[in-house]
Amino acid sequence: MNKIALTEKDIEEIISAFNNQKIQEPQKGELYYFSKQESTKYIQSYLQVNDHSGFVYGLEGKEGFVIIRRENECYKLLDIFRLIINTYRAIGFQKVRRISKLEREAPLAIEEKYAFQKKKFLFLGLVVVKEQFQHRGYFRMLLEEVFEMARKENRLIILNTDTIEKCKKYEHLGFKLVQKRVLEENNIRYDLVWKP
């Protein structure tokens, strides 16, 4: 697994994989609150900012991608500005305000807690396999590469996800659920940690 520069086609395929997720009721996940157009614009902006900041990694054949940021790595100032502006453009002022309020009122996310505690970690901001490669072991292969990176660097791996289904998938692969943050009914964040 190496750092990868995303092409427009890669971005389109990643967006398609996210927009076509099948999530069980009652938890629909974070993107449920957005229209398909809003989620498309948000994901596109998020991918572009992480690509520009050098945080996108992928399998050699580009079957799957992961956004990895170490505890001491930050977005470039211009990228933060782009993400804020594009998020407002994608989902609108009212939704940004509502989500920000919910996040502020919820307990600290695990990556914030660990950063304050000066722990070494890899934060996974996104893990995705292109639709045509799903259900063929690429998700596990992608995470095995991340596990190896964490072992070599002696770092924890942390992530948060927004549905119990995804949480269980990560637990099956060795992550441990360390915190459940309820933002509102059916809008829950599951913070998970993997230790080498």
C-alpha positions in Angstrom: 0.0 0.0 0.0 1.3 3.4 -1.0 0.3 7.0 -1.0 -1.8 7.6 -4.1 -3.0 10.6 -6.1 -6.7 10.2 -6.9 -7.9 10.7 -10.4 -11.4 12.1 -11.2 -12.5 8.6 -12.1 -11.2 7.3 -8.7 -13.3 10.0 -6.9 -16.4 9.1 -8.9 -16.0 5.4 -8.1 -15.5 6.1 -4.4 -18.6 8.4 -4.3 -20.6 5.7 -6.0 -19.5 3.1 -3.5 -20.6 5.4 -0.6 -23.9 6.5 -2.2 -24.9 2.9 -2.9 -24.3 1.5 0.5 -27.1 -0.6 1.8 -27.7 0.3 5.5 -30.3 -1.4 7.7 -33.0 0.5 9.6 -33.2 2.2 12.0 -29.6 3.5 11.8 -29.0 5.0 8.4 -25.6 6.6 9.1 -24.4 10.1 8.8 -25.0 10.5 5.0 -28.7 9.6 5.5 -29.2 13.2 6.6 -28.0 14.5 3.3 -29.5 14.3 -0.2 -27.6 12.2 -2.7 -26.4 15.5 -4.3 -25.3 16.9 -1.0 -23.4 13.7 0.0 -21.8 13.6 -3.4 -20.5 17.1 -3.1 -19.3 16.6 0.5 -17.5 13.3 -0.2 -15.9 14.8 -3.3 -14.6 17.8 -1.3 -13.4 15.5 1.6 -11.5 13.3 -0.9 -9.9 16.3 -2.7 -8.7 17.9 0.5 -7.2 14.6 1.8 -5.7 13.9 -1.6 -4.1 17.4 -1.7 -2.8 16.9 1.8 -1.2 13.6 1.0 -3.3 11.4 3.3 -4.8 9.0 0.7 -3.3 5.5 0.5 -4.4 2.7 -1.8 -3.8 -0.9 -2.9 -1.5 -1.3 -5.9 -4.4 -1.9 -8.3 -6.5 0.9 -6.8 -9.2 -1.6 -5.8 -9.5 0.1 -2.4 -8.4 3.3 -0.6 -7.9 4.5 2.9 -7.4 8.0 4.3 -4.7 7.8 7.0 -3.6 10.7 9.2 -1.1 10.4 12.0 -1.6 12.2 15.3 1.1 14.8 14.4 -0.1 15.4 10.9 -2.4 18.3 10.0 -4.3 19.5 7.0 -2.8 22.4 5.2 -4.4 25.7 6.1 -5.7 26.3 2.6 -7.2 22.7 2.6 -9.0 23.4 5.9 -10.5 26.6 4.4 -11.5 24.7 1.2 -13.2 21.9 3.2 -15.1 24.4 5.3 -16.3 26.4 2.3 -17.1 23.3 0.3 -19.0 21.7 3.2 -21.2 24.8 3.4 -21.7 24.7 -0.3 -22.5 21.0 -0.3 -25.0 20.8 2.6 -25.9 24.3 3.5 -25.5 26.6 6.5 -28.4 25.1 8.5 -27.2 21.5 8.3 -23.6 22.5 9.1 -24.8 24.4 12.1 -26.9 21.5 13.3 -24.2 18.9 12.9 -21.6 21.2 14.5 -23.9 21.7 17.5 -24.5 18.0 17.9 -20.7 17.3 17.7 -19.9 20.0 20.3 -22.5 18.6 22.7 -21.3 15.0 22.4 -18.3 13.5 24.2 -14.9 14.1 22.7 -14.2 11.7 19.8 -11.5 9.1 20.4 -9.0 10.8 18.1 -9.3 14.1 20.1 -8.9 12.2 23.5 -5.8 10.4 22.2 -4.3 13.5 20.8 -4.6 15.2 24.2 -3.0 12.2 25.8 -0.1 12.3 23.3 -0.7 8.8 22.1 0.7 7.7 18.8 -2.0 6.7 16.3 -3.1 6.4 12.8 -6.5 7.9 12.3 -8.6 6.3 9.5 -10.8 8.9 8.0 -12.2 6.7 5.3 -11.9 3.1 4.2 -13.5 2.2 0.9 -13.4 -0.5 -1.7 -14.7 0.2 -5.2 -18.0 -1.4 -5.9 -16.7 -3.8 -8.6 -14.2 -5.2 -6.1 -16.5 -5.6 -3.1 -17.1 -8.9 -1.4 -13.8 -10.3 -2.7 -11.5 -9.8 0.3 -10.1 -6.4 -0.7 -11.5 -4.7 2.5 -9.6 -7.1 4.7 -6.5 -6.8 2.5 -6.6 -3.0 2.8 -6.9 -3.2 6.5 -4.1 -5.8 6.8 -1.8 -3.3 5.0 -2.8 -0.6 7.5 -2.2 -3.1 10.4 1.3 -3.7 9.1 2.0 0.0 8.9 0.8 0.5 12.5 3.0 -2.4 13.7 6.1 -1.0 12.0 5.4 2.5 13.5 4.2 1.1 16.8 1.0 3.1 16.6 -2.7 2.4 17.5 -5.3 2.6 14.8 -8.4 4.6 15.5 -11.5 5.3 13.6 -15.1 6.2 14.1 -18.1 4.9 12.1 -21.7 5.8 12.0 -23.7 2.5 12.0 -23.7 -0.6 14.1 -23.2 -2.8 11.0 -20.0 -1.1 10.1 -18.9 -1.2 13.8 -19.4 -5.0 13.9 -17.5 -5.4 10.6 -14.5 -3.6 12.2 -14.8 -5.5 15.4 -14.7 -8.8 13.4 -11.4 -7.6 11.9 -9.8 -7.0 15.4 -10.9 -3.5 16.4 -12.3 -2.9 19.8 -15.3 -0.6 20.5 -14.1 1.9 23.1 -16.8 4.6 23.0 -20.3 5.1 21.7 -21.3 8.7 21.2 -25.0 9.4 20.8 -25.5 12.6 18.9 -29.2 12.1 18.6 -31.6 9.2 18.1 -30.4 7.0 15.2 -27.3 9.3 14.8 -24.5 7.5 16.7 -20.7 7.5 16.4 -18.8 4.3 17.3 -15.2 5.0 18.2 -13.0 1.9 17.6 -9.3 1.2 18.3 -6.9 -1.5 17.0 -3.8 -2.2 19.0 -0.7 -3.8 17.5 
